[in-house]
Amino acid sequence: MLVNHERRLLTKAAQAMDGLISIKRERDRAWPGDHSRLSSLESLGDLVWIGERAGPHLGGTFATWRITDAGLSRLEGLSA
């Protein structure tokens, strides 16, 4: 069963045109709480890690994942 934040993150990735979900690293170089949640979804096979990339602004680093077919199926099963 998905917890609300897992459903929220998978839904956000599923609704994205390219199936990607990204989060920005904080100014103090820490990741927000969703980073560990996204990593957890990755370990379940719902997301696949794409990598980190520098953003368009100085100091902006983004971590990116893509939703998998398993993640889409899991999400669709909750909606049925």
PyMOL Python script that loads the backbone (N, CA, C, O; Angstrom):
from pymol import cmd

cmd.read_pdbstr("""\
ATOM      1  N   MET A   1       0.843  -1.189   0.000  1.00  0.00           N
ATOM      2  CA  MET A   1       0.000   0.000   0.000  1.00  0.00           C
ATOM      3  C   MET A   1       0.880   1.241   0.000  1.00  0.00           C
ATOM      4  O   MET A   1       1.885   1.303   0.708  1.00  0.00           O
ATOM      5  N   LEU A   2       0.501   2.208  -0.785  1.00  0.00           N
ATOM      6  CA  LEU A   2       1.260   3.444  -0.871  1.00  0.00           C
ATOM      7  C   LEU A   2       0.851   4.420   0.213  1.00  0.00           C
ATOM      8  O   LEU A   2      -0.329   4.566   0.530  1.00  0.00           O
ATOM      9  N   VAL A   3       1.833   5.076   0.767  1.00  0.00           N
ATOM     10  CA  VAL A   3       1.595   6.161   1.711  1.00  0.00           C
ATOM     11  C   VAL A   3       1.281   7.397   0.876  1.00  0.00           C
ATOM     12  O   VAL A   3       1.653   7.457  -0.296  1.00  0.00           O
ATOM     13  N   ASN A   4       0.607   8.374   1.454  1.00  0.00           N
ATOM     14  CA  ASN A   4       0.190   9.556   0.700  1.00  0.00           C
ATOM     15  C   ASN A   4       1.327  10.233  -0.046  1.00  0.00           C
ATOM     16  O   ASN A   4       1.148  10.635  -1.196  1.00  0.00           O
ATOM     17  N   HIS A   5       2.514  10.374   0.589  1.00  0.00           N
ATOM     18  CA  HIS A   5       3.597  11.061  -0.121  1.00  0.00           C
ATOM     19  C   HIS A   5       4.120  10.225  -1.281  1.00  0.00           C
ATOM     20  O   HIS A   5       4.576  10.782  -2.280  1.00  0.00           O
ATOM     21  N   GLU A   6       4.065   8.897  -1.169  1.00  0.00           N
ATOM     22  CA  GLU A   6       4.488   8.059  -2.286  1.00  0.00           C
ATOM     23  C   GLU A   6       3.511   8.201  -3.457  1.00  0.00           C
ATOM     24  O   GLU A   6       3.925   8.304  -4.611  1.00  0.00           O
ATOM     25  N   ARG A   7       2.238   8.206  -3.152  1.00  0.00           N
ATOM     26  CA  ARG A   7       1.219   8.388  -4.192  1.00  0.00           C
ATOM     27  C   ARG A   7       1.383   9.758  -4.856  1.00  0.00           C
ATOM     28  O   ARG A   7       1.280   9.881  -6.076  1.00  0.00           O
ATOM     29  N   ARG A   8       1.637  10.784  -4.042  1.00  0.00           N
ATOM     30  CA  ARG A   8       1.826  12.143  -4.557  1.00  0.00           C
ATOM     31  C   ARG A   8       3.011  12.197  -5.518  1.00  0.00           C
ATOM     32  O   ARG A   8       2.910  12.788  -6.593  1.00  0.00           O
ATOM     33  N   LEU A   9       4.121  11.590  -5.143  1.00  0.00           N
ATOM     34  CA  LEU A   9       5.324  11.642  -5.978  1.00  0.00           C
ATOM     35  C   LEU A   9       5.156  10.831  -7.258  1.00  0.00           C
ATOM     36  O   LEU A   9       5.568  11.276  -8.329  1.00  0.00           O
ATOM     37  N   LEU A  10       4.559   9.653  -7.160  1.00  0.00           N
ATOM     38  CA  LEU A  10       4.322   8.853  -8.366  1.00  0.00           C
ATOM     39  C   LEU A  10       3.332   9.538  -9.297  1.00  0.00           C
ATOM     40  O   LEU A  10       3.501   9.507 -10.516  1.00  0.00           O
ATOM     41  N   THR A  11       2.309  10.150  -8.735  1.00  0.00           N
ATOM     42  CA  THR A  11       1.333  10.876  -9.556  1.00  0.00           C
ATOM     43  C   THR A  11       1.998  12.033 -10.278  1.00  0.00           C
ATOM     44  O   THR A  11       1.735  12.266 -11.458  1.00  0.00           O
ATOM     45  N   LYS A  12       2.861  12.760  -9.574  1.00  0.00           N
ATOM     46  CA  LYS A  12       3.552  13.887 -10.197  1.00  0.00           C
ATOM     47  C   LYS A  12       4.422  13.408 -11.363  1.00  0.00           C
ATOM     48  O   LYS A  12       4.445  14.038 -12.421  1.00  0.00           O
ATOM     49  N   ALA A  13       5.130  12.309 -11.173  1.00  0.00           N
ATOM     50  CA  ALA A  13       5.973  11.771 -12.249  1.00  0.00           C
ATOM     51  C   ALA A  13       5.114  11.269 -13.405  1.00  0.00           C
ATOM     52  O   ALA A  13       5.451  11.488 -14.568  1.00  0.00           O
ATOM     53  N   ALA A  14       4.010  10.600 -13.093  1.00  0.00           N
ATOM     54  CA  ALA A  14       3.146  10.048 -14.135  1.00  0.00           C
ATOM     55  C   ALA A  14       2.496  11.144 -14.967  1.00  0.00           C
ATOM     56  O   ALA A  14       2.269  10.962 -16.163  1.00  0.00           O
ATOM     57  N   GLN A  15       2.196  12.273 -14.350  1.00  0.00           N
ATOM     58  CA  GLN A  15       1.541  13.366 -15.065  1.00  0.00           C
ATOM     59  C   GLN A  15       2.511  14.202 -15.893  1.00  0.00           C
ATOM     60  O   GLN A  15       2.087  14.953 -16.770  1.00  0.00           O
ATOM     61  N   ALA A  16       3.796  14.079 -15.625  1.00  0.00           N
ATOM     62  CA  ALA A  16       4.789  14.833 -16.386  1.00  0.00           C
ATOM     63  C   ALA A  16       4.863  14.270 -17.805  1.00  0.00           C
ATOM     64  O   ALA A  16       4.791  13.057 -18.001  1.00  0.00           O
ATOM     65  N   MET A  17       5.004  15.138 -18.770  1.00  0.00           N
ATOM     66  CA  MET A  17       5.025  14.727 -20.165  1.00  0.00           C
ATOM     67  C   MET A  17       6.115  13.685 -20.442  1.00  0.00           C
ATOM     68  O   MET A  17       5.898  12.753 -21.215  1.00  0.00           O
ATOM     69  N   ASP A  18       7.276  13.841 -19.817  1.00  0.00           N
ATOM     70  CA  ASP A  18       8.395  12.927 -20.031  1.00  0.00           C
ATOM     71  C   ASP A  18       8.543  11.888 -18.932  1.00  0.00           C
ATOM     72  O   ASP A  18       9.477  11.087 -18.962  1.00  0.00           O
ATOM     73  N   GLY A  19       7.630  11.889 -17.959  1.00  0.00           N
ATOM     74  CA  GLY A  19       7.668  10.916 -16.871  1.00  0.00           C
ATOM     75  C   GLY A  19       8.749  11.176 -15.838  1.00  0.00           C
ATOM     76  O   GLY A  19       9.065  10.305 -15.028  1.00  0.00           O
ATOM     77  N   LEU A  20       9.320  12.384 -15.866  1.00  0.00           N
ATOM     78  CA  LEU A  20      10.415  12.716 -14.952  1.00  0.00           C
ATOM     79  C   LEU A  20       9.922  13.484 -13.739  1.00  0.00           C
ATOM     80  O   LEU A  20       8.947  14.233 -13.801  1.00  0.00           O
ATOM     81  N   ILE A  21      10.623  13.276 -12.638  1.00  0.00           N
ATOM     82  CA  ILE A  21      10.395  14.057 -11.434  1.00  0.00           C
ATOM     83  C   ILE A  21      11.759  14.471 -10.901  1.00  0.00           C
ATOM     84  O   ILE A  21      12.664  13.644 -10.785  1.00  0.00           O
ATOM     85  N   SER A  22      11.905  15.751 -10.579  1.00  0.00           N
ATOM     86  CA  SER A  22      13.178  16.289 -10.094  1.00  0.00           C
ATOM     87  C   SER A  22      12.952  17.076  -8.813  1.00  0.00           C
ATOM     88  O   SER A  22      11.890  17.660  -8.598  1.00  0.00           O
ATOM     89  N   ILE A  23      13.974  17.075  -7.970  1.00  0.00           N
ATOM     90  CA  ILE A  23      13.956  17.917  -6.775  1.00  0.00           C
ATOM     91  C   ILE A  23      15.267  18.682  -6.714  1.00  0.00           C
ATOM     92  O   ILE A  23      16.299  18.227  -7.207  1.00  0.00           O
ATOM     93  N   LYS A  24      15.201  19.848  -6.100  1.00  0.00           N
ATOM     94  CA  LYS A  24      16.366  20.728  -6.025  1.00  0.00           C
ATOM     95  C   LYS A  24      17.028  20.609  -4.657  1.00  0.00           C
ATOM     96  O   LYS A  24      16.360  20.571  -3.624  1.00  0.00           O
ATOM     97  N   ARG A  25      18.351  20.551  -4.677  1.00  0.00           N
ATOM     98  CA  ARG A  25      19.123  20.525  -3.444  1.00  0.00           C
ATOM     99  C   ARG A  25      19.003  21.876  -2.750  1.00  0.00           C
ATOM    100  O   ARG A  25      18.964  22.918  -3.405  1.00  0.00           O
ATOM    101  N   GLU A  26      18.945  21.853  -1.409  1.00  0.00           N
ATOM    102  CA  GLU A  26      18.837  23.079  -0.619  1.00  0.00           C
ATOM    103  C   GLU A  26      20.145  23.874  -0.681  1.00  0.00           C
ATOM    104  O   GLU A  26      21.187  23.345  -1.067  1.00  0.00           O
ATOM    105  N   ARG A  27      20.073  25.127  -0.304  1.00  0.00           N
ATOM    106  CA  ARG A  27      21.260  25.992  -0.316  1.00  0.00           C
ATOM    107  C   ARG A  27      22.374  25.460   0.589  1.00  0.00           C
ATOM    108  O   ARG A  27      23.556  25.659   0.309  1.00  0.00           O
ATOM    109  N   ASP A  28      21.989  24.783   1.679  1.00  0.00           N
ATOM    110  CA  ASP A  28      22.991  24.239   2.596  1.00  0.00           C
ATOM    111  C   ASP A  28      23.514  22.875   2.132  1.00  0.00           C
ATOM    112  O   ASP A  28      24.183  22.171   2.889  1.00  0.00           O
ATOM    113  N   ARG A  29      23.210  22.513   0.897  1.00  0.00           N
ATOM    114  CA  ARG A  29      23.632  21.287   0.222  1.00  0.00           C
ATOM    115  C   ARG A  29      22.907  20.041   0.711  1.00  0.00           C
ATOM    116  O   ARG A  29      23.254  18.928   0.317  1.00  0.00           O
ATOM    117  N   ALA A  30      21.901  20.217   1.568  1.00  0.00           N
ATOM    118  CA  ALA A  30      21.091  19.087   2.017  1.00  0.00           C
ATOM    119  C   ALA A  30      19.961  18.851   1.016  1.00  0.00           C
ATOM    120  O   ALA A  30      19.513  19.775   0.337  1.00  0.00           O
ATOM    121  N   TRP A  31      19.512  17.606   0.937  1.00  0.00           N
ATOM    122  CA  TRP A  31      18.374  17.291   0.080  1.00  0.00           C
ATOM    123  C   TRP A  31      17.094  17.405   0.888  1.00  0.00           C
ATOM    124  O   TRP A  31      17.091  17.084   2.076  1.00  0.00           O
ATOM    125  N   PRO A  32      16.007  17.854   0.273  1.00  0.00           N
ATOM    126  CA  PRO A  32      14.723  17.884   0.985  1.00  0.00           C
ATOM    127  C   PRO A  32      14.249  16.455   1.274  1.00  0.00           C
ATOM    128  O   PRO A  32      14.780  15.492   0.720  1.00  0.00           O
ATOM    129  N   GLY A  33      13.252  16.333   2.140  1.00  0.00           N
ATOM    130  CA  GLY A  33      12.748  15.026   2.541  1.00  0.00           C
ATOM    131  C   GLY A  33      12.295  14.147   1.393  1.00  0.00           C
ATOM    132  O   GLY A  33      12.374  12.923   1.490  1.00  0.00           O
ATOM    133  N   ASP A  34      11.824  14.740   0.312  1.00  0.00           N
ATOM    134  CA  ASP A  34      11.365  13.935  -0.821  1.00  0.00           C
ATOM    135  C   ASP A  34      12.500  13.153  -1.473  1.00  0.00           C
ATOM    136  O   ASP A  34      12.234  12.173  -2.169  1.00  0.00           O
ATOM    137  N   HIS A  35      13.746  13.547  -1.275  1.00  0.00           N
ATOM    138  CA  HIS A  35      14.860  12.804  -1.868  1.00  0.00           C
ATOM    139  C   HIS A  35      14.880  11.368  -1.346  1.00  0.00           C
ATOM    140  O   HIS A  35      15.009  10.427  -2.129  1.00  0.00           O
ATOM    141  N   SER A  36      14.753  11.195  -0.038  1.00  0.00           N
ATOM    142  CA  SER A  36      14.760   9.842   0.520  1.00  0.00           C
ATOM    143  C   SER A  36      13.501   9.076   0.109  1.00  0.00           C
ATOM    144  O   SER A  36      13.552   7.861  -0.082  1.00  0.00           O
ATOM    145  N   ARG A  37      12.392   9.764  -0.025  1.00  0.00           N
ATOM    146  CA  ARG A  37      11.160   9.116  -0.478  1.00  0.00           C
ATOM    147  C   ARG A  37      11.290   8.634  -1.914  1.00  0.00           C
ATOM    148  O   ARG A  37      10.859   7.531  -2.249  1.00  0.00           O
ATOM    149  N   LEU A  38      11.889   9.470  -2.765  1.00  0.00           N
ATOM    150  CA  LEU A  38      12.095   9.084  -4.161  1.00  0.00           C
ATOM    151  C   LEU A  38      13.093   7.935  -4.262  1.00  0.00           C
ATOM    152  O   LEU A  38      12.921   7.031  -5.080  1.00  0.00           O
ATOM    153  N   SER A  39      14.122   7.966  -3.445  1.00  0.00           N
ATOM    154  CA  SER A  39      15.097   6.867  -3.422  1.00  0.00           C
ATOM    155  C   SER A  39      14.436   5.564  -2.985  1.00  0.00           C
ATOM    156  O   SER A  39      14.757   4.493  -3.501  1.00  0.00           O
ATOM    157  N   SER A  40      13.516   5.661  -2.038  1.00  0.00           N
ATOM    158  CA  SER A  40      12.776   4.482  -1.587  1.00  0.00           C
ATOM    159  C   SER A  40      11.912   3.918  -2.720  1.00  0.00           C
ATOM    160  O   SER A  40      11.863   2.704  -2.918  1.00  0.00           O
ATOM    161  N   LEU A  41      11.242   4.787  -3.451  1.00  0.00           N
ATOM    162  CA  LEU A  41      10.439   4.346  -4.598  1.00  0.00           C
ATOM    163  C   LEU A  41      11.332   3.727  -5.675  1.00  0.00           C
ATOM    164  O   LEU A  41      10.921   2.798  -6.371  1.00  0.00           O
ATOM    165  N   GLU A  42      12.547   4.245  -5.807  1.00  0.00           N
ATOM    166  CA  GLU A  42      13.510   3.664  -6.749  1.00  0.00           C
ATOM    167  C   GLU A  42      13.860   2.230  -6.321  1.00  0.00           C
ATOM    168  O   GLU A  42      13.915   1.329  -7.158  1.00  0.00           O
ATOM    169  N   SER A  43      14.092   2.026  -5.038  1.00  0.00           N
ATOM    170  CA  SER A  43      14.464   0.684  -4.560  1.00  0.00           C
ATOM    171  C   SER A  43      13.320  -0.314  -4.741  1.00  0.00           C
ATOM    172  O   SER A  43      13.559  -1.518  -4.830  1.00  0.00           O
ATOM    173  N   LEU A  44      12.083   0.174  -4.796  1.00  0.00           N
ATOM    174  CA  LEU A  44      10.930  -0.692  -5.038  1.00  0.00           C
ATOM    175  C   LEU A  44      10.708  -0.968  -6.528  1.00  0.00           C
ATOM    176  O   LEU A  44       9.890  -1.815  -6.887  1.00  0.00           O
ATOM    177  N   GLY A  45      11.437  -0.252  -7.396  1.00  0.00           N
ATOM    178  CA  GLY A  45      11.289  -0.424  -8.837  1.00  0.00           C
ATOM    179  C   GLY A  45      10.260   0.486  -9.465  1.00  0.00           C
ATOM    180  O   GLY A  45       9.980   0.374 -10.658  1.00  0.00           O
ATOM    181  N   ASP A  46       9.682   1.401  -8.669  1.00  0.00           N
ATOM    182  CA  ASP A  46       8.670   2.321  -9.203  1.00  0.00           C
ATOM    183  C   ASP A  46       9.289   3.471  -9.984  1.00  0.00           C
ATOM    184  O   ASP A  46       8.646   4.048 -10.862  1.00  0.00           O
ATOM    185  N   LEU A  47      10.522   3.802  -9.671  1.00  0.00           N
ATOM    186  CA  LEU A  47      11.265   4.872 -10.349  1.00  0.00           C
ATOM    187  C   LEU A  47      12.641   4.354 -10.726  1.00  0.00           C
ATOM    188  O   LEU A  47      13.139   3.398 -10.132  1.00  0.00           O
ATOM    189  N   VAL A  48      13.248   4.986 -11.709  1.00  0.00           N
ATOM    190  CA  VAL A  48      14.631   4.692 -12.070  1.00  0.00           C
ATOM    191  C   VAL A  48      15.421   5.993 -11.973  1.00  0.00           C
ATOM    192  O   VAL A  48      14.965   7.043 -12.425  1.00  0.00           O
ATOM    193  N   TRP A  49      16.607   5.911 -11.381  1.00  0.00           N
ATOM    194  CA  TRP A  49      17.485   7.068 -11.184  1.00  0.00           C
ATOM    195  C   TRP A  49      18.038   7.531 -12.527  1.00  0.00           C
ATOM    196  O   TRP A  49      18.574   6.731 -13.293  1.00  0.00           O
ATOM    197  N   ILE A  50      17.906   8.816 -12.805  1.00  0.00           N
ATOM    198  CA  ILE A  50      18.463   9.402 -14.020  1.00  0.00           C
ATOM    199  C   ILE A  50      19.810  10.055 -13.704  1.00  0.00           C
ATOM    200  O   ILE A  50      20.771   9.896 -14.457  1.00  0.00           O
ATOM    201  N   GLY A  51      19.877  10.785 -12.598  1.00  0.00           N
ATOM    202  CA  GLY A  51      21.135  11.397 -12.179  1.00  0.00           C
ATOM    203  C   GLY A  51      20.944  12.778 -11.612  1.00  0.00           C
ATOM    204  O   GLY A  51      19.825  13.257 -11.428  1.00  0.00           O
ATOM    205  N   GLU A  52      22.075  13.409 -11.338  1.00  0.00           N
ATOM    206  CA  GLU A  52      22.081  14.787 -10.848  1.00  0.00           C
ATOM    207  C   GLU A  52      22.564  15.684 -11.967  1.00  0.00           C
ATOM    208  O   GLU A  52      23.377  15.287 -12.802  1.00  0.00           O
ATOM    209  N   ARG A  53      22.047  16.905 -11.969  1.00  0.00           N
ATOM    210  CA  ARG A  53      22.502  17.877 -12.979  1.00  0.00           C
ATOM    211  C   ARG A  53      22.449  19.269 -12.370  1.00  0.00           C
ATOM    212  O   ARG A  53      21.660  19.549 -11.468  1.00  0.00           O
ATOM    213  N   ALA A  54      23.302  20.121 -12.885  1.00  0.00           N
ATOM    214  CA  ALA A  54      23.302  21.515 -12.453  1.00  0.00           C
ATOM    215  C   ALA A  54      22.130  22.222 -13.106  1.00  0.00           C
ATOM    216  O   ALA A  54      21.821  21.991 -14.276  1.00  0.00           O
ATOM    217  N   GLY A  55      21.486  23.078 -12.344  1.00  0.00           N
ATOM    218  CA  GLY A  55      20.362  23.837 -12.862  1.00  0.00           C
ATOM    219  C   GLY A  55      20.827  25.079 -13.586  1.00  0.00           C
ATOM    220  O   GLY A  55      22.027  25.325 -13.712  1.00  0.00           O
ATOM    221  N   PRO A  56      19.879  25.858 -14.059  1.00  0.00           N
ATOM    222  CA  PRO A  56      20.228  27.056 -14.820  1.00  0.00           C
ATOM    223  C   PRO A  56      20.793  28.183 -13.952  1.00  0.00           C
ATOM    224  O   PRO A  56      21.354  29.146 -14.475  1.00  0.00           O
ATOM    225  N   HIS A  57      20.648  28.067 -12.634  1.00  0.00           N
ATOM    226  CA  HIS A  57      21.137  29.113 -11.741  1.00  0.00           C
ATOM    227  C   HIS A  57      22.324  28.607 -10.948  1.00  0.00           C
ATOM    228  O   HIS A  57      22.427  27.408 -10.686  1.00  0.00           O
ATOM    229  N   LEU A  58      23.213  29.490 -10.565  1.00  0.00           N
ATOM    230  CA  LEU A  58      24.363  29.102  -9.758  1.00  0.00           C
ATOM    231  C   LEU A  58      23.897  28.436  -8.467  1.00  0.00           C
ATOM    232  O   LEU A  58      22.965  28.906  -7.814  1.00  0.00           O
ATOM    233  N   GLY A  59      24.545  27.356  -8.116  1.00  0.00           N
ATOM    234  CA  GLY A  59      24.224  26.668  -6.874  1.00  0.00           C
ATOM    235  C   GLY A  59      23.023  25.758  -6.939  1.00  0.00           C
ATOM    236  O   GLY A  59      22.666  25.140  -5.936  1.00  0.00           O
ATOM    237  N   GLY A  60      22.397  25.659  -8.080  1.00  0.00           N
ATOM    238  CA  GLY A  60      21.218  24.809  -8.204  1.00  0.00           C
ATOM    239  C   GLY A  60      21.583  23.431  -8.731  1.00  0.00           C
ATOM    240  O   GLY A  60      22.063  23.302  -9.857  1.00  0.00           O
ATOM    241  N   THR A  61      21.361  22.412  -7.930  1.00  0.00           N
ATOM    242  CA  THR A  61      21.585  21.040  -8.346  1.00  0.00           C
ATOM    243  C   THR A  61      20.276  20.279  -8.206  1.00  0.00           C
ATOM    244  O   THR A  61      19.589  20.388  -7.190  1.00  0.00           O
ATOM    245  N   PHE A  62      19.937  19.507  -9.231  1.00  0.00           N
ATOM    246  CA  PHE A  62      18.694  18.755  -9.250  1.00  0.00           C
ATOM    247  C   PHE A  62      18.983  17.263  -9.352  1.00  0.00           C
ATOM    248  O   PHE A  62      19.881  16.842 -10.082  1.00  0.00           O
ATOM    249  N   ALA A  63      18.219  16.474  -8.616  1.00  0.00           N
ATOM    250  CA  ALA A  63      18.231  15.014  -8.733  1.00  0.00           C
ATOM    251  C   ALA A  63      16.975  14.631  -9.502  1.00  0.00           C
ATOM    252  O   ALA A  63      15.899  15.176  -9.258  1.00  0.00           O
ATOM    253  N   THR A  64      17.117  13.691 -10.432  1.00  0.00           N
ATOM    254  CA  THR A  64      16.010  13.356 -11.323  1.00  0.00           C
ATOM    255  C   THR A  64      15.796  11.845 -11.395  1.00  0.00           C
ATOM    256  O   THR A  64      16.747  11.067 -11.449  1.00  0.00           O
ATOM    257  N   TRP A  65      14.523  11.453 -11.394  1.00  0.00           N
ATOM    258  CA  TRP A  65      14.105  10.071 -11.560  1.00  0.00           C
ATOM    259  C   TRP A  65      13.048  10.014 -12.655  1.00  0.00           C
ATOM    260  O   TRP A  65      12.406  11.018 -12.962  1.00  0.00           O
ATOM    261  N   ARG A  66      12.870   8.828 -13.245  1.00  0.00           N
ATOM    262  CA  ARG A  66      11.803   8.598 -14.238  1.00  0.00           C
ATOM    263  C   ARG A  66      10.917   7.465 -13.720  1.00  0.00           C
ATOM    264  O   ARG A  66      11.410   6.470 -13.190  1.00  0.00           O
ATOM    265  N   ILE A  67       9.615   7.629 -13.880  1.00  0.00           N
ATOM    266  CA  ILE A  67       8.689   6.586 -13.455  1.00  0.00           C
ATOM    267  C   ILE A  67       8.826   5.380 -14.384  1.00  0.00           C
ATOM    268  O   ILE A  67       9.014   5.539 -15.590  1.00  0.00           O
ATOM    269  N   THR A  68       8.732   4.192 -13.828  1.00  0.00           N
ATOM    270  CA  THR A  68       8.848   2.954 -14.602  1.00  0.00           C
ATOM    271  C   THR A  68       7.450   2.419 -14.915  1.00  0.00           C
ATOM    272  O   THR A  68       6.448   2.917 -14.402  1.00  0.00           O
ATOM    273  N   ASP A  69       7.405   1.405 -15.758  1.00  0.00           N
ATOM    274  CA  ASP A  69       6.129   0.754 -16.051  1.00  0.00           C
ATOM    275  C   ASP A  69       5.542   0.148 -14.778  1.00  0.00           C
ATOM    276  O   ASP A  69       4.326   0.160 -14.583  1.00  0.00           O
ATOM    277  N   ALA A  70       6.411  -0.382 -13.913  1.00  0.00           N
ATOM    278  CA  ALA A  70       5.939  -0.943 -12.640  1.00  0.00           C
ATOM    279  C   ALA A  70       5.313   0.151 -11.774  1.00  0.00           C
ATOM    280  O   ALA A  70       4.289  -0.073 -11.129  1.00  0.00           O
ATOM    281  N   GLY A  71       5.924   1.319 -11.764  1.00  0.00           N
ATOM    282  CA  GLY A  71       5.388   2.438 -10.999  1.00  0.00           C
ATOM    283  C   GLY A  71       4.037   2.899 -11.530  1.00  0.00           C
ATOM    284  O   GLY A  71       3.129   3.216 -10.762  1.00  0.00           O
ATOM    285  N   LEU A  72       3.916   2.932 -12.855  1.00  0.00           N
ATOM    286  CA  LEU A  72       2.639   3.307 -13.467  1.00  0.00           C
ATOM    287  C   LEU A  72       1.557   2.270 -13.145  1.00  0.00           C
ATOM    288  O   LEU A  72       0.419   2.630 -12.846  1.00  0.00           O
ATOM    289  N   SER A  73       1.912   0.994 -13.207  1.00  0.00           N
ATOM    290  CA  SER A  73       0.952  -0.075 -12.901  1.00  0.00           C
ATOM    291  C   SER A  73       0.508  -0.010 -11.446  1.00  0.00           C
ATOM    292  O   SER A  73      -0.671  -0.177 -11.133  1.00  0.00           O
ATOM    293  N   ARG A  74       1.469   0.233 -10.566  1.00  0.00           N
ATOM    294  CA  ARG A  74       1.150   0.336  -9.136  1.00  0.00           C
ATOM    295  C   ARG A  74       0.193   1.503  -8.890  1.00  0.00           C
ATOM    296  O   ARG A  74      -0.760   1.381  -8.121  1.00  0.00           O
ATOM    297  N   LEU A  75       0.451   2.616  -9.538  1.00  0.00           N
ATOM    298  CA  LEU A  75      -0.396   3.793  -9.381  1.00  0.00           C
ATOM    299  C   LEU A  75      -1.790   3.558  -9.968  1.00  0.00           C
ATOM    300  O   LEU A  75      -2.792   3.940  -9.364  1.00  0.00           O
ATOM    301  N   GLU A  76      -1.853   2.931 -11.140  1.00  0.00           N
ATOM    302  CA  GLU A  76      -3.140   2.636 -11.778  1.00  0.00           C
ATOM    303  C   GLU A  76      -3.974   1.673 -10.928  1.00  0.00           C
ATOM    304  O   GLU A  76      -5.199   1.785 -10.872  1.00  0.00           O
ATOM    305  N   GLY A  77      -3.306   0.739 -10.276  1.00  0.00           N
ATOM    306  CA  GLY A  77      -4.009  -0.207  -9.424  1.00  0.00           C
ATOM    307  C   GLY A  77      -4.685   0.459  -8.244  1.00  0.00           C
ATOM    308  O   GLY A  77      -5.710  -0.017  -7.754  1.00  0.00           O
ATOM    309  N   LEU A  78      -4.118   1.546  -7.794  1.00  0.00           N
ATOM    310  CA  LEU A  78      -4.709   2.294  -6.679  1.00  0.00           C
ATOM    311  C   LEU A  78      -5.937   3.071  -7.116  1.00  0.00           C
ATOM    312  O   LEU A  78      -6.831   3.335  -6.312  1.00  0.00           O
ATOM    313  N   SER A  79      -5.981   3.436  -8.392  1.00  0.00           N
ATOM    314  CA  SER A  79      -7.087   4.241  -8.910  1.00  0.00           C
ATOM    315  C   SER A  79      -8.287   3.385  -9.306  1.00  0.00           C
ATOM    316  O   SER A  79      -9.399   3.891  -9.454  1.00  0.00           O
ATOM    317  N   ALA A  80      -8.055   2.101  -9.475  1.00  0.00           N
ATOM    318  CA  ALA A  80      -9.140   1.207  -9.936  1.00  0.00           C
ATOM    319  C   ALA A  80     -10.146   0.908  -8.856  1.00  0.00           C
ATOM    320  O   ALA A  80     -11.107   0.176  -9.094  1.00  0.00           O
TER     321      ALA A  80
END
""", "prot")
cmd.dss("prot")
cmd.show_as("cartoon", "prot")
cmd.util.cbc("prot")
cmd.orient("prot")
